[in-house]
Every structure is written in structure tokens, then in C-alpha cells.
Amino acid sequence: MATKQKNIARIRRQQRVRKKVLGTDARPRVCVYKSGRHIYVQVISDTKGITLASASTLSSGLADEIKNIKGVEAAKRVGLNLAKVCKEKNISRVVFDRNGFLFHGRVKAVADGAREGGLEF
């Protein structure tokens, strides 16, 4: 029961944030989702409704690299990998969408890694 209520609360926060955060072609939205074991990040253009780039702890190139790394450090590597993929697609400025999660821990590590890789928020 408690997990269902947590998820409902996260969805409410997500909707509140999504009213204000919009990804355009000039500044796409970076959306973060975290499960208990993995973290997923997508760069989304809301005007076209398409995903421009993505990275996760399950990405083929990154999964082998972070095999023994967990938590915050793995999330930071995902952010660095996302920045690398975005640079290849000429995306440098983005809007960060925490997707209803609190901005600390793994979510903050993804943002820090992306900034370190060269993305501007």
C-alpha cells in the first residue's frame, strides 16, 4: 500500500513540474527516471513529440563500464554518457525535468555528470 501512495505522490509532483517545464527544439527536456536498480535519462522534444537521445545504466556501451559501480557514481557516468551523445547530435542547451523525484542523490548526480560533460541547464 505504501509504495502505491508513494507513486501517486510522485506522479502529482511530476504533473506540477511538467506544467512549467517544456522541451522545445532549441532547448529539449532531459527527463530522468530511476528505479530501484537502474537510472534512465531521455532528451525529449515536446514540440515534435520525439526522443532525441537517451542513456541508462543498461545502455550497451555503458553497462560493461559500470558493471561493478552502483548508485550515485553510476548515475554520474550516465549523465556524462548522455552529454557525449548530445554533443554528437549538436544539442548543448537543455531543460532539466526531475520527473517528480527529489533533486538529490542519483538525480542530482545525473545533472552534475551532464553539466560536467558540457550540457547547459
C-alpha positions in Angstrom: 0.0 0.0 0.0 2.7 2.4 0.9 4.5 2.1 -2.4 1.3 2.8 -4.3 0.8 6.0 -2.3 4.4 7.0 -2.9 4.0 6.5 -6.6 0.8 8.5 -6.7 2.5 11.4 -4.8 5.4 11.3 -7.3 3.0 11.4 -10.2 1.3 14.5 -8.6 4.7 16.2 -8.3 5.6 15.2 -11.9 2.4 16.8 -13.2 3.1 20.0 -11.2 6.6 20.3 -12.6 5.6 19.3 -16.2 3.2 22.3 -16.3 6.2 24.6 -16.1 8.9 22.6 -17.9 8.6 22.3 -21.7 11.1 21.0 -24.1 11.5 22.7 -27.5 13.7 22.0 -30.4 16.1 24.7 -29.3 16.1 23.5 -25.6 14.9 19.9 -25.3 13.8 18.4 -22.0 16.1 16.0 -20.1 13.7 13.6 -18.3 15.1 11.3 -15.5 13.5 8.1 -14.3 15.0 6.0 -11.5 14.0 2.5 -10.5 15.4 0.7 -7.5 18.3 -0.7 -9.5 18.7 1.4 -12.7 18.5 5.0 -13.9 17.2 6.1 -17.3 17.6 9.5 -19.0 16.0 10.8 -22.2 16.3 14.0 -24.1 12.8 14.8 -25.5 11.5 17.5 -27.9 7.9 18.1 -26.7 7.0 20.1 -29.8 7.7 17.2 -32.1 7.0 14.5 -29.5 10.1 12.5 -30.1 13.1 11.3 -28.1 16.3 12.8 -29.4 18.8 10.9 -27.3 18.9 8.6 -24.3 21.2 6.9 -21.9 20.8 4.5 -19.0 22.7 2.1 -16.8 21.6 -0.6 -19.3 23.0 1.1 -22.4 25.2 -1.2 -24.4 28.4 0.8 -24.1 27.9 1.9 -20.6 26.7 -1.3 -19.0 30.1 -3.0 -19.2 31.9 0.1 -17.9 29.8 0.4 -14.8 29.3 -3.3 -14.1 30.7 -3.0 -10.5 29.7 0.6 -9.9 26.4 1.3 -8.2 24.3 4.3 -7.0 25.5 7.9 -7.3 28.7 7.1 -9.2 26.8 5.1 -11.8 24.3 7.9 -12.2 27.1 10.4 -12.8 28.5 8.2 -15.5 25.1 8.0 -17.1 25.0 11.9 -17.1 28.4 12.0 -18.7 27.3 9.5 -21.4 24.2 11.5 -22.1 26.3 14.6 -22.6 28.5 12.8 -25.0 25.5 11.5 -27.0 24.0 15.0 -27.1 27.3 16.6 -28.3 27.2 14.2 -31.2 23.7 15.4 -32.1 24.6 19.1 -31.6 22.5 19.6 -28.5 24.1 21.8 -26.0 21.3 23.6 -24.1 18.6 21.6 -22.3 15.9 21.9 -19.6 16.1 19.5 -16.7 13.0 17.6 -15.7 13.4 15.7 -12.4 10.1 13.8 -13.2 8.7 14.1 -9.7 11.8 12.8 -7.9 13.6 14.9 -5.3 16.7 16.7 -6.6 19.3 14.9 -4.6 21.3 11.6 -4.7 21.1 9.9 -8.1 19.0 12.5 -9.8 21.5 15.3 -8.8 24.4 13.1 -9.9 22.9 12.7 -13.4 22.6 16.5 -13.6 26.1 17.0 -12.4 27.5 14.5 -14.8 25.7 16.1 -17.7 27.0 19.5 -16.7 30.5 18.2 -16.4 30.1 16.7 -19.9 29.2 20.1 -21.4 25.4 20.4 -21.3 23.9 23.7 -20.1 20.8 23.7 -17.9 
